[in-house]
Amino acid sequence: MASNPEQAHPACGTHYDTETGDYVMRGGARLTPQGIYLDPDGKKSHGSARFRIRANDGALANAVPPQDGANPQPLPPLVPQGPGWPTAPESFGWPNLENPNSIYDQHN
């Protein structure tokens, strides 16, 4: 059984599907390695819009947040990495998490 701090983590109950590479959220919705959201029925309810998972609460957010030209920030990963977050598989394009506009995505 998970401890209370583990249950409070935004990634509690999430994992990567080892067959498709999708990040599987609580409730069965998925985020593909390209940032496409699939609802629990497997439908693209947001079309080809690209998303990421916010580290602070595990919610969906735009893949590319508003940029501040005076203070450019690196793009956040599509799925947070680190303590409490599941480890991304080394295939399926997840090594390119740090930049949703990477060259990899433009060619695939």
N, C-alpha and C positions, 0 to 999 in steps of 0.2 A: 504494500500500500504506500502511496506517495505521501510525503510529509506535507504539512500545511504550506511551508515556503515553496515547495515544488508545485503544489496545486495552484498557488497564486501567480506563478510565472506565466507570462502571456503565451508561451509555447506549450504549456501543459496539454497533453492529448493530441499533439501534432506529430507528424513524421513525414519522411520521404517515401514515396512508393518506389520500390526497387525495380519494378517492371517498366514503369513509364517515366520515372524521374520526377514526377510532380510532387510539390510540397502539399501535403494533405492537412487541411485545417480541421479543427473540431467541427463536427456536423457533416463532414464529408466533402466540403467545397475544396477546390484545388487551385493551385497556382502553378502554371507550367514554367519550365526553365526560361521561357521567353517573356514571362510576366503576364500571360493571358489567364484571366480568372475563369474557372469553370464552376458552375453551381453544382450542388450535390447530384443533380440529374445528368451532369456532363455537358450542359448547354453553356454556350458563350453568352451569358445574359448581358454582358457589357460590350459585345462585339470584339473588335480587335484592340480595344483600349488596353494599355499596359499598366500593371500595378506592381506594388511592392508591399511587404508586410512591415508595419511600424514596430520598432523594437520596444517602445514603452508600453504598448497595450495589445500588440498582435493584430491590430485592425488593418484593413486594406487602405492603401493610400496611392496616389498617382506615382508611377514609377519614377518620373522625373519631377521633383518638387520645384516650386518657383525658385529661380536663381536670383541672387543679389549680385549685380555686377561689381559693386564696391567691395563685396566680401564673398568671392566665389568659394563655394564649398565643394568637396568631392561628392559625387553622387552616392547616395546610400545603397547598400546591397538590396537586392530584391527580397531576400530573406535574411534576417539578422543572423550573425554568427557569434559564437561565444557560449559562455556558461548558460545552461538551461535550454539552449536551442538545439534541435537535432542537427547532426552532422550531414552536410550535403554529400550526395554521392559524387564520386570523382568523374563521372561521365554525365551525359545528358546536357552539357552546357553550363552546369552549376559553377564550375571554376570561374566563370565570367560574372559572378554576382555583383562585383563591385561597380560595374558600369553597365546599365541597361542599354546604353547606346554604343556598346563596344563593336569593334570590327567583326567579331564572331557573329553577332546578331544580324549584321548587315548582309552576311553571306549565307545565312541559314534561314 
